[in-house]
Amino acid sequence: MIKTVEELEAIYGQPAEPSVAKEIDHINAEYRALIEASPFVALASVGPEGLDCTPRGDKPGFVRVHDEKTLMMPDRRGNNRIDTLKNIVRDPRVALLFVIPGSLTTFRVNGTAHISVDEDLLYSFEEAGKAPRSVIVVNVEAAYFQCGRAIIRSQMWDSESHVDPKTLPSAGDMVAATTQGREGGKDYDDRWAGRANKTLW
């Protein structure tokens, strides 16, 4: 078991110069282009109960670059667990991983966040006649792109490697399993598509 940073560095050595130089404390023009092309970001946060990482998706550019130090993300409708929001009000540290379909490049942002319910800001994110209930405002502390090795190894964009959803447990199957059959099942799955389409925003 590795217990010190020195032990790790003895195994891995030092990072190449470009992998350090690519990290900046703001959003430049090149990094802005990545954010505006991305329809999906994983948002990590931390709170007293532990860590949380949640998927966030919308039309490309749904994460707004307000200025070079500030990102804004609408909190669209979900399951109302609000795990991430609860974490942010108690510990502002966040990390974001942006994914761009078809691209080998992912993009990372580390910083702090707060939650805004300013009415004008909420309505600036209005979609299909509905504004989000809050907006996550991120102060950028570190920003850098990630090389494509993970995407290449995963073959994520190779259609031949895609999994047939029918071979996986459905949402109804998983809910039924975790509630001992009290909820979920085929009826849950049958209603899901219509329910989702009506509650995207």
Backbone bond lengths (Angstrom), bond angles and torsions (degrees), N, CA, C in turn:
res aa  C-N    CA-C-N  psi(-1)  N-CA   C-N-CA  omega(-1)  CA-C   N-CA-C  phi
1 M - - - 1.466 - - 1.527 109.54 -
2 I 1.327 115.39 127.17 1.453 120.64 177.16 1.525 109.36 -79.40
3 K 1.335 116.43 130.62 1.457 120.22 -174.96 1.521 114.13 -121.77
4 T 1.334 118.07 -10.23 1.459 119.47 -178.72 1.524 111.03 -133.16
5 V 1.321 114.95 157.29 1.457 120.56 176.00 1.519 110.13 -63.58
6 E 1.328 116.43 -36.24 1.469 120.43 -179.56 1.523 111.18 -62.08
7 E 1.313 117.05 -38.70 1.464 120.21 177.20 1.527 111.07 -64.26
8 L 1.327 116.39 -41.57 1.457 120.08 177.90 1.519 111.41 -62.66
9 E 1.326 116.46 -45.68 1.455 120.23 -177.84 1.516 111.76 -65.65
10 A 1.315 117.08 -29.16 1.458 120.07 177.35 1.527 110.89 -66.89
11 I 1.329 116.62 -29.26 1.470 121.36 179.46 1.530 111.24 -84.19
12 Y 1.332 115.90 -44.57 1.465 120.39 -171.04 1.523 114.82 -96.46
13 G 1.321 117.73 -19.04 1.447 119.52 -176.40 1.516 111.80 74.19
14 Q 1.330 115.91 -164.22 1.451 121.38 -177.51 1.531 110.84 -96.72
15 P 1.327 117.21 148.60 1.479 119.60 178.65 1.518 111.26 -68.18
16 A 1.322 115.31 152.25 1.463 120.24 176.46 1.529 108.98 -65.57
17 E 1.315 116.92 150.55 1.461 121.94 -175.53 1.523 113.45 -56.04
18 P 1.352 120.13 -43.38 1.466 118.86 179.33 1.524 113.69 -62.48
19 S 1.334 117.63 -30.71 1.460 119.71 -178.05 1.524 111.81 -71.01
20 V 1.333 116.37 -19.32 1.464 121.05 175.06 1.524 110.05 -92.56
21 A 1.333 116.09 -41.06 1.471 120.74 -176.76 1.518 112.46 -66.26
22 K 1.333 117.75 -24.58 1.467 120.11 -177.56 1.524 112.97 -70.98
23 E 1.329 117.46 -15.65 1.465 120.80 -179.54 1.518 110.52 -84.87
24 I 1.335 115.65 122.79 1.459 121.87 176.73 1.527 108.78 -128.84
25 D 1.314 116.64 170.57 1.472 120.02 -175.65 1.519 112.92 -102.46
26 H 1.345 116.20 22.03 1.455 120.00 -178.35 1.530 108.68 -156.33
27 I 1.315 116.32 176.20 1.461 121.78 178.35 1.528 108.44 -101.19
28 N 1.332 116.94 113.52 1.459 120.45 176.57 1.532 109.62 -91.19
29 A 1.315 117.09 -176.59 1.466 120.41 -175.53 1.522 111.86 -63.16
30 E 1.340 117.04 -40.31 1.460 120.70 -179.13 1.524 110.99 -67.02
31 Y 1.308 117.11 -43.18 1.459 120.12 -179.90 1.529 111.20 -70.05
32 R 1.321 116.22 -33.26 1.472 119.51 176.35 1.531 110.44 -60.81
33 A 1.342 116.91 -39.51 1.465 120.69 180.00 1.521 111.19 -60.80
34 L 1.339 117.68 -36.85 1.464 121.21 178.78 1.524 110.85 -67.11
35 I 1.332 116.67 -45.27 1.463 120.76 -179.93 1.522 110.65 -61.38
36 E 1.316 116.74 -43.75 1.462 120.50 -176.23 1.520 112.75 -71.82
37 A 1.340 117.55 -17.00 1.469 121.18 177.59 1.520 112.56 -91.93
38 S 1.316 116.91 -8.78 1.462 120.48 -172.06 1.525 112.92 -92.77
39 P 1.349 117.42 128.40 1.461 121.15 174.79 1.532 112.42 -99.52
40 F 1.342 116.75 3.85 1.466 119.35 -173.61 1.526 110.08 -148.05
41 V 1.336 115.60 134.05 1.459 120.82 176.27 1.524 108.90 -141.91
42 A 1.322 116.15 139.20 1.465 121.83 170.98 1.525 107.09 -93.15
43 L 1.326 116.67 127.76 1.459 122.54 -175.88 1.523 109.35 -114.12
44 A 1.331 115.61 116.40 1.467 121.24 -179.29 1.520 109.77 -103.49
45 S 1.330 115.32 141.43 1.461 121.55 178.60 1.518 108.46 -144.88
46 V 1.332 115.18 170.87 1.461 119.86 -177.75 1.519 109.45 -139.58
47 G 1.338 115.40 141.89 1.451 120.37 178.97 1.513 110.47 -148.31
48 P 1.316 117.94 -176.28 1.467 121.35 -177.94 1.524 113.41 -58.18
49 E 1.341 116.96 -29.70 1.466 119.55 -179.64 1.520 112.62 -82.73
50 G 1.328 117.00 -9.48 1.460 120.11 179.69 1.516 111.85 127.63
51 L 1.323 115.74 -157.81 1.458 122.50 -176.34 1.515 111.53 -90.55
52 D 1.334 115.39 157.43 1.455 121.31 176.78 1.520 107.98 -146.13
53 C 1.319 116.93 142.22 1.455 121.50 174.31 1.519 107.59 -137.89
54 T 1.318 116.70 122.88 1.452 120.93 -172.92 1.526 111.22 -124.64
55 P 1.336 118.22 143.29 1.462 120.67 176.11 1.518 110.54 -80.23
56 R 1.335 115.83 139.76 1.458 121.87 176.28 1.527 107.37 -131.11
57 G 1.321 116.60 126.81 1.455 119.46 -178.80 1.507 112.53 -142.99
58 D 1.326 115.58 147.67 1.461 121.84 179.42 1.526 106.83 -169.53
59 K 1.287 117.54 -167.80 1.456 120.35 178.56 1.527 110.02 -63.12
60 P 1.339 118.52 147.28 1.473 120.43 179.97 1.526 111.49 -49.30
61 G 1.325 114.74 134.45 1.456 119.81 -178.13 1.511 114.06 86.36
62 F 1.344 117.73 10.35 1.467 119.31 -178.82 1.519 111.83 -64.68
63 V 1.340 116.75 -23.41 1.459 119.72 170.47 1.525 106.41 -86.15
64 R 1.309 116.75 114.80 1.464 122.58 -173.82 1.524 111.09 -87.45
65 V 1.323 115.86 131.49 1.464 120.61 172.22 1.530 106.60 -87.20
66 H 1.312 116.02 99.13 1.474 120.87 -178.35 1.523 110.04 -72.33
67 D 1.314 116.45 -44.75 1.463 123.23 172.21 1.520 106.97 -157.75
68 E 1.305 118.02 -176.59 1.465 120.08 -172.19 1.522 114.12 -67.46
69 K 1.314 117.53 -12.83 1.466 121.13 178.74 1.522 113.25 -114.75
70 T 1.343 118.22 0.57 1.462 120.14 -171.68 1.524 112.13 -135.85
71 L 1.336 115.29 127.69 1.457 122.36 172.71 1.522 108.52 -114.26
72 M 1.333 116.01 150.19 1.459 120.86 178.18 1.523 109.54 -131.87
73 M 1.329 116.10 133.21 1.462 121.56 -176.33 1.532 110.24 -131.96
74 P 1.335 117.63 122.10 1.465 118.95 178.09 1.526 110.55 -69.56
75 D 1.324 116.07 141.35 1.462 119.57 174.76 1.522 107.60 -93.54
76 R 1.330 115.45 94.09 1.465 120.75 -178.00 1.525 111.01 -73.23
77 R 1.329 115.58 170.87 1.465 121.16 -177.27 1.516 111.46 -59.94
78 G 1.321 115.34 143.50 1.459 121.37 179.20 1.510 109.88 -152.03
79 N 1.324 115.27 -142.80 1.464 119.57 -174.99 1.530 113.51 -95.92
80 N 1.330 116.48 3.11 1.474 122.84 178.53 1.523 114.07 67.24
81 R 1.338 117.75 15.73 1.463 118.61 171.56 1.527 110.68 -69.66
82 I 1.309 117.16 -30.76 1.476 126.31 179.60 1.531 113.19 44.98
83 D 1.333 116.59 38.20 1.463 120.39 179.24 1.527 111.60 -56.74
84 T 1.332 116.04 -46.40 1.466 119.86 -178.31 1.519 111.26 -64.33
85 L 1.320 117.26 -43.76 1.458 120.27 -178.27 1.530 110.96 -64.86
86 K 1.309 116.94 -40.42 1.468 120.61 176.66 1.524 110.37 -60.46
87 N 1.335 115.71 -41.52 1.460 118.71 178.80 1.523 111.26 -63.19
88 I 1.316 117.32 -46.93 1.463 121.19 -174.66 1.526 111.82 -61.01
89 V 1.339 118.49 -39.28 1.467 119.19 -178.62 1.529 111.30 -70.02
90 R 1.337 117.21 -16.52 1.465 119.96 179.45 1.523 113.14 -106.40
91 D 1.328 116.56 -26.32 1.467 121.40 178.85 1.528 106.17 -149.22
92 P 1.325 119.20 111.43 1.465 120.89 -170.57 1.528 115.76 -75.64
93 R 1.313 119.10 -4.91 1.466 120.31 -175.59 1.532 111.57 -68.42
94 V 1.331 115.58 132.12 1.460 121.39 178.13 1.524 110.12 -140.31
95 A 1.331 114.71 160.98 1.463 121.68 172.56 1.521 107.56 -140.51
96 L 1.332 116.26 141.11 1.456 121.76 -177.95 1.523 109.76 -125.16
97 L 1.330 116.01 141.25 1.455 122.48 174.88 1.522 108.27 -126.31
98 F 1.326 116.24 110.40 1.458 122.41 -178.83 1.525 110.26 -90.07
99 V 1.343 116.17 137.21 1.458 122.67 178.15 1.528 108.06 -121.56
100 I 1.332 115.91 138.40 1.462 121.82 -179.05 1.522 108.29 -121.35
101 P 1.332 119.46 114.50 1.462 121.07 -178.80 1.532 111.93 -53.66
102 G 1.320 115.05 130.21 1.456 120.53 178.66 1.509 114.94 88.25
103 S 1.328 117.74 -16.05 1.460 121.39 -178.88 1.527 110.79 -97.16
104 L 1.327 116.11 145.08 1.463 120.85 175.50 1.520 111.67 -82.64
105 T 1.315 117.36 -11.59 1.459 122.15 -176.43 1.524 111.48 -92.74
106 T 1.322 116.34 131.05 1.457 121.35 167.80 1.526 107.37 -111.18
107 F 1.323 116.05 166.04 1.467 119.64 -173.48 1.516 109.41 -137.08
108 R 1.329 115.46 135.51 1.457 120.83 -174.71 1.526 111.92 -118.59
109 V 1.326 114.80 142.86 1.463 121.77 174.48 1.518 108.18 -134.11
110 N 1.321 116.75 131.61 1.458 122.56 171.79 1.519 107.94 -116.90
111 G 1.326 116.42 143.38 1.456 118.60 179.28 1.507 111.93 178.87
112 T 1.307 114.86 -153.91 1.462 121.38 177.45 1.525 107.93 -126.21
113 A 1.326 115.43 158.97 1.465 119.26 -175.55 1.517 111.34 -139.31
114 H 1.312 114.62 157.90 1.462 120.96 167.35 1.519 107.74 -139.07
115 I 1.321 115.69 166.40 1.467 121.50 -176.60 1.520 108.91 -109.13
116 S 1.330 115.29 127.04 1.463 120.74 179.33 1.529 110.47 -110.77
117 V 1.335 115.00 140.81 1.468 120.87 172.96 1.531 109.36 -123.02
118 D 1.336 115.61 25.54 1.460 120.51 175.46 1.524 108.92 -57.87
119 E 1.317 116.97 126.33 1.468 120.84 -172.11 1.519 112.58 -62.11
120 D 1.332 116.80 -42.82 1.462 119.45 179.81 1.523 111.13 -63.72
121 L 1.326 116.75 -39.82 1.459 120.56 178.87 1.520 110.43 -65.61
122 L 1.321 117.11 -43.43 1.465 120.08 179.58 1.524 110.61 -58.20
123 Y 1.313 117.13 -47.00 1.458 119.77 -176.60 1.529 113.01 -73.25
124 S 1.328 117.12 -16.54 1.465 118.65 174.24 1.523 111.23 -71.52
125 F 1.331 116.69 -15.47 1.464 122.11 176.88 1.525 112.11 -104.37
126 E 1.303 117.28 15.32 1.460 121.36 -177.45 1.536 111.02 -58.52
127 E 1.313 115.04 137.08 1.468 121.54 178.69 1.522 107.91 -140.55
128 A 1.329 116.35 132.38 1.465 121.96 -179.03 1.531 111.06 52.33
129 G 1.337 115.60 36.88 1.456 120.74 178.01 1.513 114.76 77.61
130 K 1.346 117.40 9.69 1.464 120.25 -177.26 1.519 110.09 -127.87
131 A 1.309 115.04 131.64 1.459 121.14 176.14 1.524 109.19 -94.44
132 P 1.346 117.66 150.53 1.466 119.20 174.68 1.525 110.29 -67.86
133 R 1.320 116.34 160.34 1.461 119.67 178.34 1.517 112.18 -79.85
134 S 1.331 116.66 -19.22 1.454 120.73 175.83 1.521 109.19 -157.37
135 V 1.328 115.13 166.48 1.455 122.36 176.54 1.523 108.27 -128.33
136 I 1.324 116.32 131.72 1.454 121.58 176.79 1.526 108.04 -88.68
137 V 1.315 116.03 119.95 1.464 122.15 -178.84 1.526 108.19 -105.78
138 V 1.327 116.08 121.07 1.468 121.53 -174.01 1.521 110.18 -109.86
139 N 1.320 116.22 127.02 1.459 122.43 171.32 1.530 107.96 -90.45
140 V 1.321 116.58 118.10 1.458 122.01 -174.98 1.527 110.70 -77.20
141 E 1.331 115.98 125.35 1.458 121.36 174.98 1.520 111.95 -111.48
142 A 1.320 117.36 -31.64 1.468 121.87 177.80 1.517 108.33 -146.82
143 A 1.325 116.47 136.17 1.460 121.76 -179.81 1.518 108.88 -140.92
144 Y 1.339 116.32 132.21 1.464 119.22 178.61 1.519 110.13 -165.08
145 F 1.344 114.91 152.28 1.454 119.72 177.65 1.518 109.66 -86.46
146 Q 1.327 115.44 157.16 1.459 122.35 178.49 1.524 107.93 -110.81
147 C 1.322 116.80 135.97 1.460 119.98 -179.62 1.533 110.37 -63.85
148 G 1.329 116.39 166.03 1.458 121.64 -170.21 1.514 116.79 -85.14
149 R 1.322 119.71 7.46 1.471 119.44 -174.35 1.522 112.99 -58.56
150 A 1.342 117.00 -43.37 1.472 119.54 -177.86 1.522 110.93 -64.09
151 I 1.337 117.33 -41.43 1.458 120.24 178.64 1.519 110.75 -66.44
152 I 1.323 116.34 -41.21 1.472 119.99 179.15 1.523 110.63 -62.81
153 R 1.333 116.22 -48.00 1.473 119.39 -178.91 1.520 111.63 -63.02
154 S 1.330 116.73 -37.15 1.471 120.28 -176.76 1.518 112.71 -76.28
155 Q 1.346 116.94 -17.70 1.469 121.85 -175.61 1.537 111.01 54.41
156 M 1.315 115.18 36.04 1.458 120.98 -173.56 1.525 113.47 -57.53
157 W 1.327 116.99 -37.88 1.464 119.45 -175.95 1.523 112.69 -95.12
158 D 1.321 117.59 3.85 1.461 121.67 178.54 1.530 108.77 -86.33
159 S 1.321 117.18 111.49 1.467 120.58 -175.29 1.522 112.08 -59.82
160 E 1.326 117.87 -27.70 1.462 120.19 -179.53 1.526 111.98 -68.93
161 S 1.322 116.69 -19.72 1.470 119.74 179.63 1.529 112.43 -94.76
162 H 1.330 117.40 -2.80 1.461 120.32 -178.09 1.528 111.03 -67.85
163 V 1.316 114.78 142.30 1.460 122.14 -178.39 1.533 109.48 -88.00
164 D 1.307 116.72 136.95 1.456 121.57 174.57 1.526 108.04 -71.29
165 P 1.345 118.57 116.46 1.465 120.28 -178.35 1.526 113.56 -54.83
166 K 1.333 117.18 -26.32 1.457 120.07 -178.60 1.526 112.52 -68.26
167 T 1.347 116.95 -16.05 1.465 120.52 178.83 1.532 111.93 -86.57
168 L 1.325 116.94 -4.36 1.462 121.79 -177.86 1.521 110.94 -108.80
169 P 1.328 117.30 156.68 1.466 118.89 174.06 1.522 109.91 -60.90
170 S 1.318 116.92 138.53 1.461 120.37 177.09 1.531 109.56 -81.34
171 A 1.341 115.74 169.24 1.458 119.45 176.08 1.527 110.48 -58.05
172 G 1.334 115.96 -41.90 1.462 119.68 178.31 1.505 112.50 -61.97
173 D 1.346 116.91 -39.54 1.468 121.04 177.50 1.525 110.65 -60.63
174 M 1.354 115.50 -45.09 1.469 119.33 -175.48 1.520 111.84 -70.15
175 V 1.342 116.83 -39.48 1.464 119.48 177.25 1.524 110.13 -64.73
176 A 1.324 116.84 -41.47 1.466 120.33 178.82 1.522 111.20 -61.43
177 A 1.345 116.03 -40.01 1.465 119.95 -178.81 1.519 111.92 -67.19
178 T 1.351 117.01 -38.94 1.466 119.69 -176.65 1.526 113.34 -83.51
179 T 1.337 117.52 -12.49 1.471 120.38 177.99 1.529 111.99 -112.75
180 Q 1.347 115.84 13.06 1.465 121.07 -177.67 1.529 111.98 53.68
181 G 1.336 114.64 37.69 1.450 120.15 174.92 1.514 116.21 84.93
182 R 1.341 118.05 -0.68 1.462 119.68 -179.65 1.531 111.77 -69.07
183 E 1.328 116.07 -31.03 1.458 121.87 179.89 1.526 108.06 -131.47
184 G 1.325 115.19 171.92 1.456 119.49 174.61 1.507 113.76 86.63
185 G 1.330 115.15 -150.88 1.451 121.05 -179.77 1.515 112.94 83.13
186 K 1.324 115.63 -169.39 1.461 122.23 -175.00 1.531 111.95 -61.18
187 D 1.316 116.98 -38.94 1.457 119.86 -179.15 1.527 110.85 -61.75
188 Y 1.320 116.42 -39.47 1.466 121.87 177.33 1.525 109.55 -60.38
189 D 1.326 117.07 -47.17 1.463 121.14 179.80 1.519 111.66 -64.70
190 D 1.332 117.18 -39.91 1.463 120.56 -178.44 1.522 111.56 -63.93
191 R 1.339 116.54 -33.11 1.459 120.72 -178.06 1.525 113.07 -87.38
192 W 1.322 116.65 -15.71 1.463 120.46 -170.93 1.530 113.65 -62.55
193 A 1.331 117.90 -48.77 1.469 120.25 -175.75 1.523 111.58 -58.05
194 G 1.319 117.11 -47.22 1.454 120.37 179.58 1.512 112.02 -65.56
195 R 1.315 116.35 -40.63 1.462 120.49 179.74 1.528 110.77 -64.38
196 A 1.317 117.03 -42.14 1.458 121.47 -178.79 1.526 110.81 -64.17
197 N 1.324 115.79 -45.30 1.464 119.51 -177.84 1.525 112.41 -62.22
198 K 1.331 116.32 -29.96 1.461 120.00 -178.64 1.529 112.51 -85.10
199 T 1.313 116.96 -12.63 1.470 119.60 -173.30 1.525 112.42 -125.86
200 L 1.332 118.32 24.28 1.465 119.96 179.39 1.526 111.38 -64.27
201 W 1.329 117.20 -37.08 1.444 121.52 -179.09 1.522 111.52 -124.19
